[in-house]
Amino acid sequence: MLGDGTTRSLSDLLAFLGPRRAGDPVVDAPPPLPPLSPDVPDEPVFPTKALHKFLSAISSQPAPVVLDLGPVVGSNLTFFGEQLGCKIIIEDLFRDLDAHAAEAESGDLPATFANRFSQADGSVDGVLCWDLFDYLDRQTAQALSRQLTRLLRVDGVLLGFFATVPSQDARYTKFVIADETNLRQRPYPAARSKQRVLLNRDIIKLFDGLRVAESFLLKTNVREILFRKPEYLGKP
């Protein structure tokens, strides 16, 4: 299952990564993607403390489903397929932000995000938000967080990165998984700059249907937060 605009060839790849049931057609494995060179220019490596926790939580599920809100990164698909054998759903919301900006921001972005997902309640084991919420205004962030909370199954996990200092950098970032504790950051042009910095209490309030499982304040001026969905919403 893919977001709008993704090609059929990628759909075949994601079908391969997802669990195959009896009667499903056999899909040949694609050739492995070459590893990233450690010397790729303009692609610095940054540590991550929360990704390992996210992977550990997802791996406990027999056939996990992961929702990735960023752009397609082929090596990440390979990584998740090899590490977890999971199904990946790609919904590139950064593309949605650019489409909204191209329309001179005349559309109702909160309403768009509130109706963006067709998946059933509790159908997703993990959500990768990356730094998406840094680019959202308050109303849009609230609309999206409600949808993500709805999609998560009980005890599912959501990983988000939140800047702790203001930035006017009009670029998005593809987060490329180097390994469980390191990420490569690949900037690319954006039609929308980062919005206000969310304080820790604002982030927790935004995801009031989830509880904070892990929180890490990194030297890179990023706060990584791993949320879990409790059995009952609002449960402490």
Steps between C-alpha positions, in 0.01 A plus 500: 500500500644833396430870505374677192742536214729204582592286201396140449860380510531628855167342583644166392798556728277578799288198425817292526585652836159427646406154633379262229183302564400169346377552148686827444713516185870454552698819439868470421729679741654817354877521484651633824568871507866600527606625843548872541858613477632633831656786304190629321534882500232714664349195667620514860429218742318583824434275797148395592401352834130444437515302174637191675213519751251533214644194324495295820134580559400418141699175487287350777203483261453193276422694179557869572362784290698825492365832373776730368396864456815597311608460139601164359857400591590173332771399744260554793251261339775243469606558861149448639441201277819331616472597868127452556344339194229762540249662269576866423235759420647814344296819533726790402343791687791727411375477141156603626655808663663598172174449310323721750766771461471478120132591535604820683386329822139558403386154605402381844809306607361384839193357323723336239705323765189411702373303198835387362505138621265222392650234727282347772526588867777312681649364176859627540772379739741790455510850353813682381427874508865607466503884540166560325337681793766772486340615172138506619291777649308427819165408343653272237717330762195435717305354208786271405579383853136394549514291183829334594366416846196343334712288267730362770406168656511464879867501611606626156784753480552837331840661448540874447793742479445855626739794460590688816631817332338716227605455139412676174657229286257442212598139450359164598717209606498140388609291797701207368557218746869413520445255787290477816686785669595732212315696231620676189329829426434582136357854451276578204306813393179590681219742424432547871737598780493377857237653724527586868705285737280271706580493869503164673167568673346601165610173341358292784172691484488453123516123545276486806356167383845341527756474778869582482701178513845651432632854455853601403642852468794475259797731455377559144216718640244230433265336747412141409178375656357149484130480582292192580126457477355389834215255534264784584540851363595737776643219714803634697 
